[in-house]
Amino acid sequence: MSIETNNTNTSDPSVDPASPYFLHASDASFILISTPFSGNNFNDWKRAMTIALSAKNKLGFIDGTIPKPAPNTSFIKAWERVNSTLITWFMKVLDPTIARSILHFVSTAAIWTNLIERFGQTSSTQVYDYLQQLAEIEQGNDSISTFFTKLQILWDKQDAAQPLPTCTCNNCKCNLTSKLLKLQEEQRLISFLMKLNASFKHVRANIIMQYPLPSITHVYRLLIQEEKHKELSDQTPNTESHALFSNKKQFFNNSSSSVSSYKPQHLANRGGYTIRTPMFCDYCKRQGHTKDKCFKIRGYPQNVAPKPQWKGAKVAAVAHNDDSDKEDSQPDHLALIPLLQSSTQDFSI
């Protein structure tokens, strides 16, 4: 009645953007929510529809606050146009089977009431299902954010199925509703802490020891910070190992660069490829240097001591020295032969 009184001088209230009778040109193809209702989770769908209709300033058409005007008023045409548009919106957000069942309703208020009566009644089976899911849920591999979101969804379903009683006293001073909400929050906080992984046991113990218990949102922030701290702690050893590997890699690169700058004297070209051959000393019979660089010929520097030879080298050196002694002593034996022959002849005479 107030709408009609305030707009008596307006021939078409649908042209006023602030009026609930206003319709935009795009409203004919508008879709309120993206997920159609198929018969499950009615309370979630109902909440989403209520928010969407309130945003479009059309909530009064479904809750009965904007009833159908009298036939002789100027609002009847505008009301019928908005009502038909809302019925079209409902058809788009319902499963085809459910949409077919509300096709012949004449008002969106009647459609809304019918859907609530059919799907809005909470059964004991639904309550049992929600409580069972709350009892079995665990954090597992979920993050704190993901796990808390799952719990919050179940809590919202439980609230819709079993709403808390509210005080109906006039000028109430008992604060019963706030006390019940406080008790419910503490119970849910303890349940949330019980479902966490064992890695949060120290933080959980510190929270439970506080009196009074902090709010569940404050505990959520603390757990998020602890989770970030654990992630950083797990990444620290990897960072140190990467830094150590980088230092080793730089060391080996520097070493290889210094080695690659050395140019050996003995290089062979075979088939177009340059092959590095090991150096060998013909004097001491050892690898790693040539005869013109041999310390045994040129002498050892003051800060370098002679290295002990391995057993095979000693044997070879001894055999080499024996051969040399034999060669050196051979002329002495040949010189003694005539003396022995002469002494023999003198003895025979």
C-alpha positions as CSV (number, residue, x, y, z in Angstrom):
1,M,0.0,0.0,0.0
2,S,2.9,2.4,0.8
3,I,4.3,1.8,-2.7
4,E,1.1,2.6,-4.4
5,T,0.6,5.8,-2.3
6,N,4.1,7.1,-3.0
7,N,3.6,6.5,-6.8
8,T,0.1,7.7,-7.4
9,N,1.4,10.3,-9.8
10,T,3.6,7.7,-11.7
11,S,1.9,6.0,-14.7
12,D,4.6,3.3,-15.0
13,P,6.6,2.6,-11.8
14,S,8.9,0.2,-13.7
15,V,10.8,3.2,-15.1
16,D,12.1,4.1,-11.7
17,P,15.4,2.3,-11.0
18,A,14.8,2.4,-7.2
19,S,11.4,0.8,-7.5
20,P,11.0,-3.0,-7.1
21,Y,8.9,-2.9,-10.3
22,F,11.9,-1.7,-12.3
23,L,13.1,-4.2,-15.0
24,H,16.3,-3.8,-17.0
25,A,16.4,-4.7,-20.6
26,S,18.8,-7.6,-19.8
27,D,16.6,-9.1,-17.1
28,A,14.7,-11.2,-19.6
29,S,17.8,-13.5,-20.1
30,F,19.2,-13.0,-16.6
31,I,20.2,-16.1,-14.5
32,L,20.1,-15.7,-10.8
33,I,22.6,-18.5,-9.8
34,S,24.8,-20.8,-11.8
35,T,23.9,-24.1,-10.1
36,P,20.3,-25.4,-10.7
37,F,18.5,-27.0,-7.8
38,S,18.2,-30.8,-8.3
39,G,16.5,-31.8,-5.0
40,N,19.6,-31.8,-2.8
41,N,21.0,-29.1,-0.5
42,F,17.9,-27.1,-0.6
43,N,19.0,-24.8,2.3
44,D,22.1,-23.8,0.4
45,W,20.1,-23.1,-2.8
46,K,17.5,-21.2,-0.8
47,R,20.2,-19.0,0.7
48,A,21.8,-18.3,-2.7
49,M,18.4,-17.4,-4.2
50,T,17.5,-15.1,-1.3
51,I,20.8,-13.2,-1.8
52,A,20.3,-12.9,-5.6
53,L,16.7,-11.7,-5.3
54,S,17.6,-9.2,-2.7
55,A,20.3,-7.8,-4.9
56,K,17.8,-7.3,-7.7
57,N,15.3,-5.7,-5.3
58,K,12.7,-8.4,-5.9
59,L,12.7,-10.2,-2.5
60,G,9.3,-8.7,-1.6
61,F,7.6,-10.6,-4.5
62,I,8.4,-14.0,-2.9
63,D,8.1,-13.3,0.8
64,G,4.6,-11.7,0.4
65,T,5.5,-8.1,1.3
66,I,4.6,-7.0,-2.3
67,P,1.2,-8.7,-2.9
68,K,-0.7,-8.6,-6.1
69,P,-2.4,-5.1,-6.5
70,A,-6.1,-4.7,-7.1
71,P,-7.2,-4.9,-10.8
72,N,-8.1,-1.3,-11.0
73,T,-4.8,0.1,-9.8
74,S,-2.0,1.4,-12.0
75,F,0.5,-1.1,-10.5
76,I,-1.2,-4.2,-11.8
77,K,0.5,-4.2,-15.2
78,A,3.9,-3.6,-13.6
79,W,3.4,-6.3,-11.0
80,E,2.3,-8.9,-13.5
81,R,5.4,-8.1,-15.7
82,V,7.8,-8.5,-12.8
83,N,6.0,-11.6,-11.6
84,S,6.3,-13.2,-15.0
85,T,10.0,-12.3,-15.2
86,L,10.6,-13.9,-11.8
87,I,8.8,-17.1,-12.8
88,T,11.2,-17.2,-15.8
89,W,14.1,-16.8,-13.5
90,F,12.9,-19.7,-11.3
91,M,12.5,-22.0,-14.3
92,K,16.2,-21.4,-15.2
93,V,17.5,-22.3,-11.7
94,L,15.5,-25.5,-11.2
95,D,16.0,-29.0,-12.5
96,P,13.8,-29.6,-15.6
97,T,11.6,-32.1,-13.6
98,I,11.1,-29.7,-10.7
99,A,10.6,-26.8,-13.0
100,R,7.8,-28.7,-14.8
101,S,6.0,-29.1,-11.5
102,I,5.8,-25.3,-10.8
103,L,5.0,-24.2,-14.3
104,H,1.3,-23.5,-13.6
105,F,1.7,-21.5,-10.5
106,V,0.4,-17.9,-10.9
107,S,2.8,-16.1,-8.5
108,T,6.4,-16.5,-7.4
109,A,5.3,-16.3,-3.8
110,A,3.2,-19.5,-4.3
111,I,6.2,-21.2,-6.0
112,W,8.5,-20.2,-3.2
113,T,6.1,-21.5,-0.5
114,N,5.6,-24.8,-2.4
115,L,9.4,-25.4,-2.7
116,I,9.9,-24.8,1.0
117,E,7.1,-27.2,1.9
118,R,8.5,-29.9,-0.4
119,F,12.2,-29.6,0.2
120,G,12.8,-27.4,3.2
121,Q,11.6,-29.8,5.8
122,T,14.5,-31.3,7.7
123,S,14.4,-35.0,8.4
124,S,16.2,-37.1,11.0
125,T,18.1,-38.8,8.2
126,Q,19.7,-35.5,7.1
127,V,20.6,-34.7,10.7
128,Y,22.2,-38.1,11.1
129,D,24.2,-37.7,7.9
130,Y,25.5,-34.3,9.0
131,L,26.5,-35.5,12.4
132,Q,28.2,-38.6,11.0
133,Q,30.2,-36.6,8.6
134,L,31.3,-34.3,11.4
135,A,32.4,-37.3,13.5
136,E,34.4,-38.9,10.7
137,I,36.1,-35.9,9.1
138,E,39.8,-35.6,9.7
139,Q,42.4,-33.1,8.4
140,G,44.6,-35.7,6.6
141,N,46.5,-34.1,3.7
142,D,44.3,-31.0,3.6
143,S,45.6,-27.6,4.5
144,I,44.2,-25.6,7.4
145,S,42.2,-23.5,5.1
146,T,40.7,-26.4,3.1
147,F,39.9,-28.4,6.3
148,F,38.2,-25.5,8.0
149,T,36.1,-24.8,4.9
150,K,34.9,-28.4,4.9
151,L,33.9,-28.1,8.6
152,Q,32.2,-24.8,8.1
153,I,30.0,-26.2,5.3
154,L,28.9,-29.0,7.6
155,W,28.3,-26.6,10.4
156,D,26.1,-24.4,8.2
157,K,24.1,-27.5,7.1
158,Q,23.6,-28.5,10.8
159,D,22.5,-24.9,11.6
160,A,19.9,-25.0,8.9
161,A,18.7,-28.5,10.0
162,Q,18.8,-27.8,13.7
163,P,18.6,-24.0,14.4
164,L,19.3,-22.8,17.9
165,P,16.3,-21.7,19.9
166,T,15.9,-17.9,20.3
167,C,14.4,-16.0,23.2
168,T,11.0,-14.5,22.5
169,C,10.7,-12.5,25.7
170,N,9.9,-8.8,25.5
171,N,12.8,-6.7,26.6
172,C,14.8,-9.8,27.2
173,K,17.7,-9.5,29.7
174,C,18.7,-13.1,30.0
175,N,20.8,-13.1,26.8
176,L,19.9,-16.7,26.2
177,T,20.6,-16.6,22.5
178,S,24.1,-15.1,22.9
179,K,24.9,-17.7,25.6
180,L,23.9,-20.6,23.4
181,L,25.9,-19.2,20.5
182,K,29.0,-18.9,22.8
183,L,28.5,-22.5,23.9
184,Q,28.2,-23.7,20.4
185,E,31.3,-21.9,19.3
186,E,33.4,-23.4,22.1
187,Q,32.2,-26.9,21.2
188,R,33.0,-26.4,17.6
189,L,36.4,-24.9,18.5
190,I,37.3,-28.0,20.5
191,S,36.0,-30.3,17.7
192,F,38.2,-28.4,15.2
193,L,41.3,-28.8,17.3
194,M,40.6,-32.5,17.9
195,K,40.5,-33.2,14.1
196,L,43.9,-31.6,13.4
197,N,47.0,-33.6,12.6
198,A,49.5,-34.5,15.3
199,S,52.0,-31.9,13.9
200,F,49.9,-29.2,15.5
201,K,49.8,-30.8,19.0
202,H,51.9,-28.1,20.6
203,V,49.8,-25.3,19.3
204,R,46.7,-27.2,20.2
205,A,47.8,-27.7,23.8
206,N,48.6,-24.0,24.2
207,I,45.2,-23.0,22.9
208,I,43.3,-25.4,25.1
209,M,45.2,-24.1,28.2
210,Q,43.9,-20.6,27.7
211,Y,40.9,-19.4,29.7
212,P,38.6,-18.2,28.4
213,L,39.0,-19.9,25.1
214,P,39.8,-17.6,22.1
215,S,37.3,-17.3,19.3
216,I,37.4,-19.8,16.5
217,T,38.5,-17.1,14.0
218,H,41.4,-16.2,16.2
219,V,42.5,-19.8,16.5
220,Y,42.2,-20.2,12.7
221,R,44.6,-17.3,12.2
222,L,47.1,-18.8,14.7
223,L,47.0,-22.2,12.9
224,I,47.5,-20.5,9.5
225,Q,50.6,-18.8,10.9
226,E,51.9,-22.0,12.3
227,E,51.3,-23.8,9.0
228,K,53.3,-21.1,7.2
229,H,56.1,-21.4,9.8
230,K,56.3,-25.2,9.2
231,E,56.5,-24.7,5.5
232,L,59.4,-22.3,5.8
233,S,61.2,-24.6,8.3
234,D,60.9,-27.5,5.8
235,Q,62.3,-25.3,3.0
236,T,65.4,-24.1,5.0
237,P,67.5,-27.3,4.6
238,N,66.8,-27.4,0.9
239,T,67.9,-23.8,0.6
240,E,71.1,-24.6,2.5
241,S,71.8,-27.6,0.3
242,H,71.2,-25.6,-2.8
243,A,73.6,-23.0,-1.6
244,L,76.2,-25.7,-0.8
245,F,75.7,-27.3,-4.2
246,S,76.1,-23.9,-5.8
247,N,79.4,-23.3,-4.0
248,K,80.7,-26.7,-4.9
249,K,79.7,-26.2,-8.5
250,Q,81.5,-22.9,-8.6
251,F,84.6,-24.5,-7.0
252,F,84.7,-27.3,-9.6
253,N,84.1,-24.8,-12.4
254,N,87.0,-22.7,-11.2
255,S,89.2,-25.9,-10.9
256,S,88.2,-27.1,-14.3
257,S,88.9,-23.7,-15.8
258,S,92.4,-23.7,-14.3
259,V,93.0,-27.2,-15.5
260,S,91.7,-26.5,-18.9
261,S,94.1,-23.5,-19.1
262,Y,97.1,-25.9,-18.9
263,K,98.3,-27.0,-22.3
264,P,100.2,-30.3,-22.3
265,Q,103.1,-30.7,-24.6
266,H,102.2,-34.2,-25.8
267,L,99.2,-34.0,-28.1
268,A,98.4,-36.4,-30.9
269,N,96.1,-35.8,-33.8
270,R,94.1,-38.9,-34.8
271,G,91.3,-38.9,-37.3
272,G,90.9,-35.1,-37.0
273,Y,90.5,-35.3,-33.2
274,T,93.2,-34.1,-30.8
275,I,94.0,-36.8,-28.2
276,R,96.0,-36.0,-25.2
277,T,98.7,-38.7,-24.6
278,P,100.3,-39.3,-21.1
279,M,103.8,-38.0,-20.7
280,F,106.5,-40.5,-19.9
281,C,110.1,-40.1,-18.7
282,D,112.6,-42.4,-20.4
283,Y,115.1,-42.0,-17.6
284,C,113.1,-42.8,-14.4
285,K,110.5,-44.8,-16.2
286,R,107.6,-42.8,-14.6
287,Q,104.6,-40.9,-16.1
288,G,103.6,-37.3,-15.6
289,H,106.7,-35.7,-16.9
290,T,109.4,-35.9,-19.6
291,K,113.1,-36.6,-19.4
292,D,114.0,-32.9,-19.7
293,K,111.8,-32.1,-16.7
294,C,113.0,-35.1,-14.5
295,F,114.1,-34.1,-11.0
296,K,116.5,-37.0,-10.9
297,I,118.5,-35.4,-13.6
298,R,118.0,-31.8,-12.9
299,G,117.9,-32.2,-9.1
300,Y,115.0,-31.8,-6.6
301,P,113.9,-28.3,-5.5
302,Q,114.4,-27.4,-1.9
303,N,110.7,-27.6,-1.0
304,V,110.2,-31.0,-2.8
305,A,111.3,-34.3,-1.4
306,P,111.9,-37.4,-3.5
307,K,108.9,-39.6,-3.7
308,P,109.3,-43.3,-2.6
309,Q,109.1,-45.7,-5.6
310,W,106.7,-48.5,-5.7
311,K,107.9,-52.1,-5.4
312,G,107.8,-52.8,-9.2
313,A,109.8,-49.7,-9.8
314,K,112.4,-50.7,-7.2
315,V,112.8,-54.2,-8.8
316,A,113.1,-52.6,-12.2
317,A,115.7,-50.2,-10.9
318,V,117.7,-53.0,-9.2
319,A,117.6,-55.1,-12.3
320,H,118.7,-52.1,-14.3
321,N,121.5,-51.4,-11.9
322,D,122.6,-55.1,-12.0
323,D,122.7,-55.0,-15.8
324,S,124.7,-51.8,-15.6
325,D,127.2,-53.3,-13.2
326,K,127.6,-56.4,-15.3
327,E,128.3,-54.3,-18.4
328,D,130.7,-52.1,-16.4
329,S,132.5,-55.1,-14.9
330,Q,132.8,-57.1,-18.1
331,P,136.1,-55.5,-19.2
332,D,137.7,-56.3,-15.8
333,H,136.9,-60.1,-16.3
334,L,138.3,-60.1,-19.7
335,A,141.5,-58.5,-18.4
336,L,141.9,-61.2,-15.8
337,I,141.7,-64.1,-18.3
338,P,145.3,-63.7,-19.7
339,L,146.7,-63.5,-16.1
340,L,145.0,-66.7,-15.2
341,Q,146.3,-68.4,-18.3
342,S,149.9,-67.3,-17.6
343,S,149.8,-68.5,-14.0
344,T,148.6,-71.9,-15.2
345,Q,151.5,-72.3,-17.6
346,D,154.0,-71.4,-14.9
347,F,152.5,-74.0,-12.6
348,S,152.7,-76.7,-15.2
349,I,156.4,-76.1,-15.9
